[in-house]
């Protein structure tokens, strides 16, 4: 495999990652397999290259997550490495991409296909098959949150390239973003919607730093979008009922201690985790120790039996902390914080190119999309063990490395 084929393979994988998304069964796996094959075939070449410090730090965090998930797993035997192995197998793919970065716009080209595919499948499942919630080929929460992430990334492309692209492209991208958002809404994943409370202010911060003269226009646009979203959620019976149910479940738990509902179980879990962490904050209880202690407390009547159906806390930070100690919490915070630091757009980081040039817009879009991954995962993980699912791991790891490699390739070209 020569260098030209390697670059094309990397670009194809970057395109397929968002294009197949979750509307194809295990759609995220096809690009990952391509990258792993490329990494294995070209190992003698990229092993001779010295990776940049940023790549080494990212690899160290991925390796740490892989080892931690070995400790978090409750599966016996080799199956215990199932989720941890995905973090570790991402390492050769990361070094391969660092040596052969994909085309900057390959990932962007796949976004509208992924959004339209997820939106269409969500519509078919809810209105064609009459399922109560769109869930694709995973569960409704993973599906809805991933669709929201893709929709937000598509909006980034719309905003960055709006003034330099023709109307057919603008219309297609707007429809794709709406399809992705629709897929998320039809999943009725309430935790994912809360991510917008962080994403929208982050977008405004970027505008204030990079385009202060457009801040008023951005505020008006986002206010209109927020109003539209509130109206859709409030006036559509399907979504209004979902929000009303959330209010009812929370008030029921706070007022009467009712813990057998979806949110009631989560609130009980948070209460249990806080108490158990206070007893063993440094090293944790271990995965099996946590389950045993939870069973003991349920049998003693301290918590409802609905807790027994969930061997993990519905919060990535509390789940890691209670099981593997403070290092589990710090590792995940470091991962999200470091990825956000890597991509954060600033005038200094975009100074390689003339403002408003094609390369400047490419770099801005890649940085903004890269920031959305940790920002969204931060909010997703507050109410769902997002890394406890294959899609959660693969989307985070491979989206991050593909976007970073494309950005570094663009920056190396500018310096050359």
N, C-alpha and C positions, 0 to 999 in steps of 0.2 A: 504494500500500500504506500504510494508516494504522498508527498505533502499536499498536492492538489486534491487528491481523493480524500485525504484526511480533513481538509478545510471544508470540502463539500459535504462530507458525512456530518461534521459538526453543525453546519448550517441546516442540513436536513433534520437533524435531531432537534435543533432549536425551534424549527418550524413545527415539528410534530408535537412537541410538548404541550403548547396551548391549543393546537388545532384539534388534537384528539381528546384532550382534556379528560372529562369523565363521561362524555356522551357515548363513548365506545368502551366496552368492558375492558377494564385495566388499561385505559388509553394512555396513561402516563408511562406504562412499562415499555412500550415499543421504542420510544426515543432512548430510554435508559439502556435497553439492550444494545442498540446501535452504538451508543457511546462506550459501553463496556467492551464491546467487540473491538472498536477502534483503539481503545486504550490498551487492550491486551496485545493486539497485533503490532502496535507501534511502541510498545513499552521500551525496547532498547533505545529508541530515539528520545522520548521525553524524559526517561530516567537520566540521560546525560545532561539535561538542561537544569539549570539552577532555578527553582521557582522563586517568584517574588515573595517578600515577607508576608504580604497580605494573603497570598494563597496558602502559605504554611500555617498562618494563624487560623484561617478558615478550616484547613484540613485538621488541625489539632482539635478544634471545636467539634467537627463532625465525628472524629474518633472518640472524643469524650462522650458524645451523645450515644454512639454505638455501644460503648462499654456500660454506660448508665442503663441503657435499655436491656442489657443482659441482666442487670440487677433488678430491674423493674418487672421483668417477665415472670409470669406464673406457670409457663408451659414447662413440661418435663423434657429432659434429654436435649437432642439437637434443636428441637422446636424452640428452645429458649433463646436461640440466636436469631429467630425469624426477623424481628424488627431491628435489632441491633445490627444485623448483617447488612441491612439496606443503607445505613449510615456509612458502614465500612466499605461497602462496594462502591459507594459514591466517590471514594478517595481517588482511585485510578482515573475515574471519569473527570474529576476536577483537574488533575494534573494534565490529562490529555487535552482538555479544553483550554487550559492555560497556555499550552504549546501551540494549539491549533484553534484559535478563537473563531466562532461563527460570524457570518455577516451580521452587522448591527441590526438590519431590518428583518432578518429571518424570523425571529421570535414575534415581532410585531405583525408580520404577515399571517401568522397562525392564529392570532387573537380573535379576529372576527369569525373565523370558522368555528373555533371552540365555543364562542358565545352563542352563535346561531344554532349550533348543534345542541347545546345544553338547553337553550330556550325552547327549541322545537320538541325535544324529548320530554321536557317538563310539561309542556302544553299537552302532549299526547297522553302522558301518564295521568294527568289530573282531569282532562276533559274527554279524552278518548277512552282510557281504561278506568276512569272514575276512581282513581286512587285518592285517598284523603290528602296525601302530601306527595310532591314529586321527590323521588329518591334516586333516580338514575339506576346505577348498578352498585350502589353503596348504600349508606343510610342517609336520611333526609338532611341531617345537619352537615355532614361532610359535603354532600352534594350542593346544598344551598350556599354554604360559605365559600366553596371553590368557585361557584358561578359568580358570586359577588366579587371575589378577587379578580377574576378575568374581566368582569364588567368595569371595575375601577381602572384596570390597566388599559382597557380600550378607551376609556374616557381620557386618560392621560395622552394617548396618541391623538385623539380628536383635538384636544386643546393645543398640543404642541405643534401639530401640522396643519391646523385649520386654515391658516392664511396662505399656505403654499400648495394646497391640494385642490383638485377640481371638485365640483359639486357632486358628481356621482360617488366619489370616494367618501366625501363628508356624509352623504346620506347613508351609504352602506355601513359606515362605522357607527353612526348614531343608532341605526337600527340594530346593529350587533350589540352595542352596549345596552340598549333597552331589552334585547333578548336575554342577555346574561343577567340583568337585574330582574327580569321577569322570572327566569329560572330560579333565582334565589327567593323571590317572593312566593312562588308556588311551592317551594320546599317548606315554607312557614318556619324557617330557622330564625328564631327570635334573637339569639345571641349574635348571629352574623350581622343583623341590622344595626346593632349597637356599635359595630365597627365604624359605621359612617360618622358617628359622633366624634371619632378621632381623625378619620381620614379627611373630612372636610376642613377642619382647622389646619391640618398639616398642609393641605393644598393652598390655603390662604397664606400661610407662612411663606411658602415657596414664592408665591406671586409677590408678596411684600418685599422679599429679598431680591428677586431676580427681575421683576417687572413692576416696580412700585407705581408707575403711572397707570397701570391697568387694575389696580387693587379695587377701585370703586366698581368697575365693570364686573370683576370677579365676585365681589360681594353680592351684587344684584343677581348675577346668574345663579350662584349657589343658594341664595335665599329663595329664588323661584323654584329651583330643583327640590330644595328641602320642603317647600310648601306643597309641591306636587306629590312628593313621597308621603307626607303626612295625610294628604287628602285620600290617596290610594289606600293607605293602611287604615284610615279611619272610616271611610265610606264603603269600602268593599266588604261585604258580609264575611267572606272567608277570612280575611286578614283582621277585620275588626273583632271577630270572635276569638281569634288566636291571642290578640292583645288583651282582650277582656279576661280570657282564661288565665293569662299570666298574672294579671292584677288580682284575680280571685285566689289563685294558688298562693301567691306571696302573702296576701292579707290573711288567708286561712292559716298559714303556718305561724305568722306573727301573733295572731289573736288567739288561736285555739291550739296551736302546736300540731296542726294537721300535716303529717309528713309523708303521706302515701301518694301524693301527686308528683308530677314531673319536677316542678320547681321545689316542692316540699322536700323531696329526696335530696336535691342538690344543697339546699340550705342545711339539712341535717348533716350531710357530708362535710360541709364547711365547718360546722360546729364541732363535729367529731375530729376532723383534722386539726383544728386549732387546739383542742384539748390534748390530743396525742402528741402533737409537736411540742407542746409545753413540757411534756414529760421526757422526750428524747429529741431535743432540737439539733444535736450535732451529728449523730450517726443514723438517726431514724430507726424505724421498727423493722425494716426489711419488707419486701413484698408479701411474703407468706406471713410474717409477723403481724402486718397490718390487717390482713384478712382474718387471721385467728382472733385478734383483739376485737375487730368489728363484730364477728360472730358472737364473741363472749358478751359484748355489751348489748347486742340485740336480744340474746337469750335472757339477759338480766332485766330486760324491759326498758332499758335506757333509750332505745331507738326502735322505730317501727321495722317490721319484717321486709318492707320494700327495699331496705338498704342492702339486703343479702344478694340482690341481683346485680350489684355493681361492685366488682373487686377493685375499681379505681375511682379516685376522686374526680369529679367533673371540673377540674381546674389543673392545668399542667404544672403550675408552680406548687400548689399545695400537695398534689399527688407525689411529685418528686421529693419534696421536703419531708413529708411524713414517712416515706419509705426508705430513702437513701440519705437523708440528712441535709444539712445546710448546703453542702456542695452541689446537691442536685438542683436546688433553687438557683444558686449562683451560676451554675453551668448554663441553664436555660436563659437566664437574664443576660449572661455574657454573649450567648449565641445571637439573641435578638438584637442586643445593643451593638454588637460588632458589625453585623450585617447592615444595620441602619447607618452606622458610622461610615462603612465602606461606600455606600451609595449616596449619602446625603448631598444634594446639589447645592453648590455655593458658587458665587462669581469667580472665586479663585480656581475652583476645580474645572470651570468651563472656559478658562482663559486661553486654552490651546487653540481655539477657533474664533473667527470673527462672529460676533453676535448675529443671530438670525441666519447664519449659513446652514447648509444642509447637515454638515457634520455636527455643528453646535446643537441643532434640534435633535439629531440622533442621540447625542450624549445626554442631553437633558431628559429625553424620554426614557432612556435606559436607566439613568439614575433614579428618576421618579418611580418607575415601575419596580426597581429593585428595593426602594424604600417601602413600597406598599406591602411587600412580602412580610417583613417583621412587624410592621404596624398592624396589619390585619391579623396576623397570627397571635399577636399579643392579646387582641380583643377576642378572637375566636377561642383562645385557650383559657379565657376566664370562666367559661361555662361548659367547656367540652374538652375531654382529653384528646386534643387534636393529633398529637404525635403518637397516640395509641392505635392509629389506623394507618394502613399502608399508604393510602392516598395523601394523608397529612404529611408523612415523612417524605415521600417522593416529590410532591409538589414543592415543598419548602427547599429541599436540598438541590433538586435539579433546576428549578427556576432560578434560585440564587446563583448557582455556578454558571449557568448559561448566560444570564444577564451580565454577570461580572466579567466573564471571559470576553463577551462581545464588547463591553465597554473598554476593557484594557487593550483589546486589539485596535479599537478606534483611536485610543490615546497614543498607542505606540506608533500608529501610522502618522498621527499629527506630529509627533516628535521627529520621526524620520524625515 
